[in-house]
Amino acid sequence: MSEKTADIGTTTVSVLTVFSLPVIVAALGYFVDIYDLVLFSIVRVPSLKGIGIAGPELINKGVMLLNMQMIGMLLGGILWGILGDRKGRLKIMFGSIFIYSLANLANGMVTSIEAYAILRFLAGVGLAGELGAGITLVSEVLHKSVRGYGTMIVASVGVSGAIMANFVAKGFDWRTAFYIGGVLGLLLLVLRISVSESGMFKGMAGQGTRLRRGNFLSLFTSYERFGRFMNSILIGIPTWFVVGILITFSPEFAKELEIQGVVSAGNAVMFCYLGLVFGDLASGMLSQLLKSRKKVVLIFLCLTVAGIAAYFMSAGSSAAVFYGICTFLGFASGYWAIFVTIAAEQFGTNLRATVATTVPNFVRGMVVPITMLFQLSRKALGIQQGALWVGGICLTVALLSLWRLQETFHKDLDYFEEYL
């Protein structure tokens, strides 16, 4: 009886640690991160008009700015990941939010497309470090029995930043919306001061120069390690097929499906991210109940299949029903926290931040080949059949990659990667 009570007491203490300062700060950091990431898509047109861009150039310049932000995120993911394993998780959390907060403030003052492009690139670099650093820190400071709850909180609080971005963009002009994001980020830096560094990183730092840390190229020098890295990336691509194709181009799909009423991309994004909040909560809870990461990802991939089927079977329905399906697709894509956690848990402490930071940004970068493939298939097969083919490829690749990954729920993370 006393042994059982001790077990319950230990569990209670462990669960309470989920609400520790590192988890709260990581969650709020990701909240501001998503706010900025989504805000640009929402205010793209009014902001470009505000600096004198009009007509067809609204699309051309908008794509250019989005590409600049994506390039910044891809490069930033590598940069912050390496620095996270060499200098510490907290330092990149501080540095990343500092850069994109200043970029946000400056974004509210732009008067030329050239300045706008530079600032979106810098914002992308800053945005790249937040999620990976937060997930790495939370995974290392929490006990393995409850770390899934911690990453669940980080992701679910974070994606709700998209909902705030939508409301702010509707209630304020685009310059003020950028100012608000910058101020929120700088205020968050005050909380960062009280957060302690991961004990696992401190232990690794004690190894001195004997242990190689943050060696990004080592991910490509071993077939087995490269396989873990690529499979960690590929299980996440269905989420960005949903967001990058079905949600982004929802007005075009709604027209093709003869949806009754007006469907706007802004509202589709908001409802999708609303679903993501609850999806991240559900996937985190389910992974703890099932004591498995892989089973949860499999369940949510199956839900994604069901959501895609409902999306293309909604012909003639109302806009409200269509938005409901967008919400469900967001929920089904809500294994984002589990997906990044799996990546972090696949690798040792001396390479963990590098992987956890690069993986989500590489997945975001997969939007480029996904959209290119969609453009090709759309021209040959039509918008609906083209999207279905691309979605089928993304889901098949994700399922195969999930099958190849090892289960990491009970894995002890206090170890190092051995490589030359």
N, C-alpha and C positions, 0 to 999 in steps of 0.2 A: 504493500500500500504506500509506504513511504517512498519507494523507488518510483512508483507511478506519479506521485505528487511532484517529485523532483523533476521528472520528465516534463510535466505540465508547466512547472515554474520556468524551466529552461526555455520552453517554447514561447511562453508569454513574454519573457524578456527579449527573445529573438524578434518576435513580431513587433514589439514596441520600438526596436531599433530601426525598423523600416521608416519611421517618421523622424529620423535623425536629420541634423542640419545638412550633411552632404546630399541626402536624397532630396530635400526641399530645395536646396540651391540648384542642384542639377535639373530638377523639374522646372523651376522658374526660368533657368537659363534656356532650356529647350523651348519654353513657352515664347520667350522673346525671339528666339531663333525662327520658329515657325511663323510668328507674327510678321517678321520682315520678309521671309521667303514668299509668303502668300500675298502680302501687301503689294508687292511690285506687280504681280499679275492682275490684281484688282484695280490699281490706279494707273496702269500702263497707259490707257488711252487719254484720260484727263491730264496726266502729267506731261505726256508728249505734246498734247495740244497747248498746254501751258507754256511750253518753250518754243512754240511756233511750228510744230510739225503737223501736217494735215494730209488728207487724201490717202492714196495708196502707201505713202511713206509711214503711216501709222503702223501698218503691219510690218513693213520692211525694217524700220528702225526698232520696232518692238522685238522682233526676232533677234536682231543684232544685240540688243541689250540683254535679252534672255540668255543668249549664247555666251556673252561676256561674263554674266553671273555664273553660268554653268562651268565655264573654263576656270574661273576663280575657285569654284567649289572643288573641282577635280584636283587642281594644283594644291589648294589649301588642305584637302584631305590627306595628301601625302605629307605635306609640310608639318601639319599639326600632329599627325600620327607619329612621325619620327621624333619630333620634339617631346611628345607625351611620354615616350619610352626613355628618352635621354634626360629630360629636364624635370619631368613630373606631370601628373594629371592636372593638378590645380593650376599650374602655370599656363597650360594651354587653354583651360577654361577661362582664365582671366584674360589672356591675350586675345583669344578669339572674340569674346564678347566686347572687349574694348575696341577692337578694330571695326566690327560691324555696327557698334553704337555710334562711333564717330562718322562712319560712312553714312548711316541713316540721317544724322543731323546735317551733314553736308549735302545729302541728297535733297533735303528740303529747300536748299538754296541754289540749286543748279539753274543755269540760264542757257546752257548749250548742250547739244547732243554728245559732244566730245567729253565734257565733264561728267555727264550722266553715265556714259559708258565706263569711264575710269572708276567711278564710284560703285557701279554695279559689280565690277570686277573685284574691287577691294571688299565690298560687302560679301561677295561669294567666298572669298578667301576666309573672311572672319566666320561666316556661317558654317563653314566646313568642319570646324573643330568642336562645336558645342556638344552634339549628340554623342559622338564616339568617346569623348573625354568623360562626359557625365556617366554613360553606361559603364565604362571601364572603372571609374572611381567607385560607383555604387556596387558593382559586382565584387570589388575587392574589399570594401569595408563591411559588407553585410555577410552574415553566415550563409553558407551554401543552401541551407534549408529554407531561407526566406528571401534570397536575393532576387527571385522572380517577382516578388511583390514590389521590391524597390524599383526595378526597371519598369514594371507596370505603371507605377505612379509617375515616373519620369516621362514616359511616353504619353500617357493619357492626359496629364496636365499640359504637356508640351503641345500636342496637336490642337488643344482648345485655343491656342494662340491664333489659329486660322479664323475661328469664329469671332474673336475680338477684332481681328484685322478687318473683317467684313463690316462689322458694326461701326468701327472708327472711320473707315473709308466712306461710309454712307453719311456719317454725322459731321465730318470735318472735310476741309479741302485737302488735296493730296499733299501739300507741303506740311501742313500741321500733322497729318497722319505719320509722315516720316519723322518729324520732330518727336512725337510721342514715343515711337519705337526707340529712338536714340536715348531719350531720357530714361525710359524703363530699363534699358540695358545698363546705363551708368549707375542707376540706383541699385541695381543688382550687384554691382561690384562691391558695394559696402558690405553686403552679406558674405561675400566670398572671403573677406579678411578673416572671419572666424572659423573657416573650414580647415580641417587638418588633412594632410596628405595621406594617401593610402599607405598602410603599414607594409604591404607587399612591395610597393615601390621603394620604400625606405630600406627594406631588407635587400632589395636588388642593388640599390645604390651603395650599400655596404660592401658589395663584391668588388668595387673599384673598377679597374680597367680589365680585369680578368674575364668579364662577361660582356659580350657584345650586345648593345641595346638599340632597338629601333632601326635595324638593318632592313630597309624596305626591299632591297634587291634580293635578300635571302628568300623571299617568298617565291622567287622564280628559279632558284638554284637547286631545288629539290622537287621531284615529281609529286611526292606524297604531300609536301607542304603546299605546293602550288594547287594541288587538288582540293585541299581543305579551304584554301583562300577562294578559289573560283566557285566552289559549291556554296560557300557562305554568301557569295554575291548573287548567284543565280536563283537561289530560293526566294529572293526578294523582288525579282523583276515583275511578277504579276501585279504587285501593288502599283507600280508606275505605269503599267499598261492601263490599269483602271483609271488612275489619275491623269496620266498624260494623254490618253486617247478618249476613253468613254466620257470622262468628266470635262476635260478641257474643250472637247468638240461636241459637247452635249446639245448646243443649239442646232448644229447641223444634223446630228442624229435624230433629234426631236422632230425636225422638219421632215426628214426621210420617213420617220415612223408615224407621221401625221398625228403628233401629240396635240391634244386640244388645249389651247392656251399658249402663252408666251413662256419659253424656257430660257433663262439667262445663265451664262457660264458662272457668274458670281454666286448666284443662289445654288447652283449645282455643286460648286466647290464648298460652300458653307455647309450644305446638307451632308456632303461626303465626309467632311472633316468632323461633323457632329457624330456621324456613325463611327468614325475612327476612334473618337474618345471612348465610346462604349466598347468598341472592339478591342482596344488595347487593355481596357479593364478586364473584359471577359477572358481574353487570351492569357493574361497574367494570372488570373485566379484559376483558370482551368489547368494551366501548367503546374500549379502548386497542388491541385487536387489529383491530377493524373500522374504527378511526379515525372513528367516527361515534357521536353520541348518539341521533339519531333512529332509526337501524336497531335499536339495542338496545331502545329503548322499544317499538318495533313488535313485536319478538320477544317481549318480556315481556307485552305486551297479548295476544298470541296464546296465550301460556302461561296467562294468566289465564282466557281463554275455555275452554281445555282443562280447567283446574282447576275452574271452575264446572260444566262438563258432568259431570266425574267426581263432584263433590259431590252433584248431584241424581240421578246414576245409581247411587248407593251404597246404595240401598234394600235392607234386610235384611242388610247386611254387619256386621262386628264393630266395636266401638268403636275397636279398634286400627287398622283400615283407615280409619275415619272420621278419626281423628287424623292418620293418614298423609296424607290428602287435605288436611287443614287445614295441615299442614306444607308441602305442595306449593303451596297457595294463597299461603302466606306467601312462599315462594321466588318465585313468579310476580309477587308484589307488590313484589319487592325491587329495583325500579328507582327507589326513593325518592331515593337519592343522585343518580342521573343526572337525575331530574326537577328537583330543587332546583338542581343545577349548570346545567342548561339555562336555568332562570330567571335565575340570576346572570349567565350569559354573554350573555343577550339585551340587557342594558342597560349603559350607560356607568358609569364609576366614581362619578360624582356622584349616581347613582340606584340603584346596584347593591345596597347593603345594604337599602335600602327595599324593593326587589322581593324579594330573597332571603329576607327576614324575613317579609314579609306573605304571600307566595305559599303556603308550607306551612301557615300558620295559617288562611288563607282556605280551603284544601283541607280542613283539619280541620273548619272551620265548615260545609262543605258536608254534613257528617254530618246536620245539622238538616233541610235540605230532602230529603235522601236518605231519612232515616227517616220523614219525613212522607209522602213519596210511597209508600214501602213500606207504611205503615199504610193508606193509601187503596186501593192495589192489592191488598193482602192481604184486605181486607174484600170486595172485588168479585170477586177471582179465586182466593183461597186463598193460603196462605203460600208454597207452592212456585211457582206461576205468577206470583204477585205479585212475588216476589224475582227471578225470571227476567226479567220485564219491566223492572224497575228496573235490574237489571244490564245488560241490553241497551242501555238508554238511556245509562247511564254509559259503557259501552265505545264506543258509536257516537260520542258527543260527544268522547271522548278521542281517537279515531282521526282525526276531522275536524280537531281542534285541532292534533294532531301534524303532519298534512299541511300546515297553514298556517304552522307555525313554520320558521325557517331553521336549517340545520345550524350548530353552533357549535364543533365539535371543534377546529378549527385557528384559531379566532378570537383575535386579539390584544385583550386586555381593557384595555389602557392608552389609553383614549379617554373623552371626555365626551359626555353627552347634551346636545344643543342644543335648548333650549326657552325660550319667553318667560315 
